[in-house]
């Protein structure tokens, strides 16, 4: 059985919502993802392929992932 933490790492990105200022609408338009906001944290959820592409997109826009 797969490790749930490992699956979560490949299907979501959690980061401060401030990191998405100015790029959130472009991110949601370009990728098949869901963005949940809770307090000051945002969870970007999608397929492993989409999350990889989103990670690359965020890196190109200077967003550092933890």
N, C-alpha and C positions, 0 to 999 in steps of 0.2 A: 504494500500500500504506500502511495507517495506521501512524503512529509508535507503537511499542510503549510508550514512556514515557507518551504521552498516553492510551492505552488503560488502562494500569495506574493512572493518576491517577483514572480514572473507575470503576474496579472494585475499588479497595482503599484502605484507610486504615491508616496505620502510626502508632502512638502508644505511649507508655509504658503498660505494663499497669496501673500504679497509677491511671491515669485512669479505668479501668473499675471500680474498687472501688465496690461497692454498686449498680452498674447493669448489670453484665455479664449476669446471668441475665435481667433484663427485656429487655435488648437482644436476646439470642439468642431469647427467646420471641416478641418482637414482629416481628422481621425475619427474612427468609430469607437468612441469612449464615453464614459459617464464620469462627470466630476461632481463629487459630493463635498460640500463645505460644512465644516463644523468648527465653530469658534474661529481660530486663526489657522487651522490646518485644512488642507484640501487633499482628498483621495482621488486619484485618477485611476479608473478601473477599465480594463479592456482585455482583449485576448493577448497571449504572449507576443504574438507578432506585432500587434498594435502598440503594446507597451514598449517594445524595443524601438519602434519607430518614433514614439513619443519621447523616449529617452534621448534619442539622437536629435530630435527637434529642439528639445529643451537645452541640450548642450550647445547647439548652434546659436541659441538665443542667450547664452551666458548663464543659464540656470544650473546651479550646482546641486547635484543629488547627493543625499547623505548615504 
